[in-house]
Amino acid sequence: MQKLQVNNLVRSATFFQHAGTSIVFVFMPIIAKGVTDSIFEIGLIVASFSFAQILSEIYFGRHSDKKGTRLKFIRIGFIGCAAAFGMHYFADDITLLFLARIGAGIASGIMIPAMIAYTYEINIERKRAAAVISFHALGWLAGIAAAGFANDLKIIFVISAASFIIGLMFTIKLPNPSQEKQLEPRTIKKIISKNKFLFLSLLLRHIGAAAVWTILPIMLMEKLGAELYQISIIYVANTVTAFVLMNLMASRINISNITKFKIGIGCTVFVFIGLSLITDWWMAMPFMALVGATWAFLFIGGNFHLMDNNPRSTSTGIFSSTLSIATVIGPVIAGSIAFVFDYVSVMYFAIAIIVCAFIVSLKVRK
């Protein structure tokens, strides 16, 4: 009973953490378009958040293992995110928006590795942690839906800040168990070397995905006539599928973590083949559902494999920072390709690079 209560608190905190992030993240290209008309500058603004996350996740993920504690980093992250995401409300020019995005990236990077490791460690039967982690997908669903209902690019910043404050409240009653301190030198270098093919395939896959997510909302609005609430509906298909599959991984999907990871990498190719062919906004829905499935497989498979075999907060921090690196590179590439060619050319780039990612992932071994 006590374990169920703790898991429910973590579920709730995870839900509001990701709701607060997603309500801003999905519409950031459109928000950025409000302060600049340059597609290249929009790419830089989108990338700035992830650039700040890179060092934050590696640094604070490693320190969480060194200190042997998770909860302090989780709470500091919630407080920092409430402040940084709230600052977006006042960011009415390109400089202020850059600063707000960088602050949000640093603050979110403080808690992400600690949150994943904490969730994994409080579950004796490790695969059950997938059901708890699945609430990050449910949080994304709620954030996207809230943005669609609000239909106002200012109000969503207030909702975002409030989500982080509510999430912080759920951490107050969480137990603060001490973990074994991981003080071995050069740990980050050893983890990267040991898992180089996993990280490289993840990086390549997410560069392609991040490039597409940068231009997709704009393409849906400008080329296919979608409204904000219709874009929300499309992204909801993604998060619902991820939530369902992550819960199934806690009970019914009994394949190895490495196999899950490879499935998630390889099947992403079909997402962008489909998105390159759509002619109306609603046609994106089945492909967004598919990307939710691929994300569930690669996120759970990759993270659980790393935590089974490496210092947990450090390895999940490197996993998250790899995603962040890709989310820096991807938007810059997307902006450049879209500027020189067109939006669909970004899809072609994503297809090519994700094929390469899948080939690399085949080298990952148990």
N, C-alpha and C positions, 0 to 999 in steps of 0.2 A: 504493500500500500504506500509506504514511504517512497519507494523508488518510482511508483507511478506519479506521485505528487511532484517529485523533482523533475521527472520527464515532462510533465505538463507545464511546469514553470519554464523549462528550457524551450519547449515548443512555442509558448506564448512570446518569450523574448525573441526567439528566432523569427517568428512571424512578423513582429513589429519592426525588427531590425531590417528585414528585407523589404517590407512594405515601404518604409521610409526611404530606402535607396531607390527602389524601382519607380516610384511615382515621379521622381525627377529624371532618372536615367533614360527611360524609354523616350521621353520627349526632349531630351537635351539638344539633339540636332535642330529641332524646331525653335527651342528657346534661344540657342546660339544664333539662329537666323534672324532673331529679333534685334541683335546688336551688331551684326555684320552681314553683308551680302556675299562675302567671299566664301565659296565652298571650301577653299583651302583653310581659311581661318576657322571655319566651323569644325573641320577635322582636328585642328590643333586644340580647340576648346574641349572637344570630346576627349581627346587624348590626355589632356592635362590632369584629369581626375586619376586616371590609371597610372600616369607617370609618378604622381605623388604616392600612390598605393605601393609601388614596387619596393622602394626602400623601407617604407613603413611596415609592410607585411613581413619582410625578411628580418628586419631589426627587432621588431616587437615579438614576432613569432619565436625567434631565438631566445630573447630575454624571458619569455614565458617558460621555456624549458629550463633555462638557467636558474630562474627563481623558484621553480617548482610550484607555481601557482597560475591559475587561469582567470579567476573571478575579478581580480583587480584590473586586468587589462580589458576585460569585457565591459566593466562599468565605466572606466575612463573613456573607452570607445563610444559608448552610448552618449555620454555627456558631450564629448567633442563633436559627434555627428549632429546632435540637436542644435548646437551652436552654429556649426559650419553650414548645414543644409538650410537653417533659418536665414543665414546671411544672403542666400540666393535671392531672397525677396527684394533686397536693396541693390542687387547687381544690375544696374540699368545701362552699363557700358561694358565694353569688351575687357577692360582692365579689371574691373570689380568682379566680373564673371570668372575670369581666369583665377583670381585670388580665392574666390569662393569654392571653385572646383578643386583647387590644390588643397585647401583646408579640409574639404570633405574627403578627399583621397587619403590624406594622412590619418584623419580620425577613424575612418572605416578600417584602414589597415591595421590599426591597433588591436581591434577586437576580432577580426575574422579568423585568424589562425587559432587563437585561444578558444573561440566559441566552438569551432569544429572539434578540437582536441578535447575540450570539456565534455561535449556531447558524447563522444566516443568512449571516454574513460568512465563515465557514470553508468554505462551499460555493460554488465558482466558478459552478456551474450552480445558480442560486438555488432553483429549484423542488425540487431534491433535498433541500433543508432540511426540506421537509414530512415526509419519511420519518423524519428524526431527531426532529423535533418531535412526531411521532405517538407517541413513547414516553411523552409526558405522559399520553396516554389509557391506555396500557398500565400506567403507574404507578397511575393512578386505579383501574383494574381490580384490580391486585394489592392496593392498600390496602383497597378495599371487600371483596374476598374474604378478606383477612386479618382484617378486623373481624368478618366473619361466622363464620369458623372460631374466632376467639378467644372470641366470644360473651360478652365481659366488658368493661364500659366502663372499667375501670381498666387492664387489660393493653394495650389499644389505645394508650394514651399512651406506654407504654414502647416498643412497636413503632414508633410514630411517631418518637420521638426517635432510636432506633437507625437508622431509615431515613435520616435526615438526616446522621448521622455516616458511614454507609456511602457516601452520595452525595458527601460531602466528600472521601472517600478517592479517588474517581475523578477529582476535579479536580486532584489533585497533579501528575499527569503531563501535563496539558493545556498546550499552548504558550500563551504570553501575547503575542500580536501587538499592536503599537501601531496604533491607528486614528487617522485625521486628527481633530484636536481641533475640535469644533463650538462656537465661541465667539461666534457671532452673537447679538446681544441680542434680547430679546423672541421667542425661538424658539418657546416654548410657545404664546404668543398667536397667532403666525402659523400654526402647525400646526393649532390648533383652528379658526381662521377659515377656513383653506383646506379643511378636511375636516369642516366643521360638520354636514353632513347625514349623513355616515357615523357620526360620534360620537353624534348625536342618535338615529338609528335604532337603534344599538347599545344606547344607554342605555334607550330605551323597551322594546326586546325583553327586555333582561335584568332590568328591573324586574319584568316579568310572570313571567319564569322564576324569579327569586329569590323572589318571593312564593310560588310553588307549591312550590319546594324546601323552604321553611320548614315548610309544613304537611303535605307529602306523607308523610314517614316516620311522623308521628303519625297521620295519617288511615289509612294502611295498617295500623298496629297497632291503633288503637282502633276503627275502623269496619269493617275487613275482616279482622281477626284475624291479621295477618302476624307472623311471628317475625323476630328480627334477621337470621338467615341467609337468610330469604326476601326481605327488603329488599335484602340484598347481591346476591342473584341478579338482582333487578330492575335494580339499578344496573349490574351487569356487562353487561347487554344494551346499555346506553348506551355504555360505554367500548370494548367490542369493536367496535361499529360505527364509532365515531370513529377507532379505530386503523386499521382496514381502509381506510376512505375516505381518511384522510390519506396513507397509503402509495400508494394509487391516484393521488392528486393529484401524486405525485412522478414518475409514469411514464405514466399512461393518461388521466387526466382533463385535457384540454387546453382548458378554457374560461378566460376572463379572470378575474382576481382579483375584479373588481367584480361580475361575474355570479355567482361563487361566493358572495360576501357576500350578495347579494340573495336567492339561493335559500335560504341559511341563515336569513335573517330571516323570509321569507315562509312557509316550510314549517313553522316552529315553531307556527303557529296550529293545525295539525292535531293536534299533540301534545296540547295542552290541551283541545281538543274531545274527543279520545279519553279522556283521563284523567277528564274530568267525567262520563263515562258508564259507567265500569267498576263491576262489582259483586263482583269477587273479586280478590285480590292479584295473581294470575298474569296477569290481563288487562292489567296495566300494562306488561308486558314489550315487546310490539311498539311501544308508544308511546315507551318509553324508548330502544329501538333507533333510532326515528326522530329523537328529540332528539339522539342521538349523531351521526347523519348531519348534522343541521342545524348542530350545533356545529362539526363538522369543516369544513364549507363556510364558515361565517361567520368562524371563527377564522383559518384559513389565508388565505382571501380578503382579509379586512380587514387583517390584520397585514402580509401580503406587499405589498398595495397601498400601505400606509403606508411600509414600508421601501424600496420602490422609488422613492419620491418625496419623502422627508423624512429628517432626521436620525434614525437608526434606533432607538437606545435611548430617546430622548425620545419619539418617536411611539408606540413599543410601550408605553412607560410610561403615556402618556395613554390608549391603548387599554385597558390593564389597569386603570388607575384609573377609567375609565368603567364597567367591569364592577364595580369595587368600590363606586362610588357607587350603582349599581343594587342591589348586594347590601346596602347600608345602607337604602335606601328600600324595597325589596321586602319584607323581613321585617317592617318596621314596618307597612306596608300590610296584609300578610297577617295579622299579629296583630290589627289593628284590625277587618278584615273578618270574620275567623273569630270574634272576640269578639262582634260585633254580629249576624252572620248565621250562617254555617256554613262548613265546609271547601270545599264545592263552589262556593260563591260566589267564593272566591279564584280558582278556575279560570275562571269567567266574566270576572272582572276581567282575568286574563292574556290571554284571547282578545281582548278589546276593545283592550287597549293594544298588543298585538303586531300587530293589523291596522293601527293607526296607525303603528307602526314600519315596516311594509312600505311603506306609502304614502310615508313620508319617504325610505326607502332608494331609491325610484325616482328621486329627485333627484340621487343620487350619480353623477358622471360620471368617465370615465377621465381 
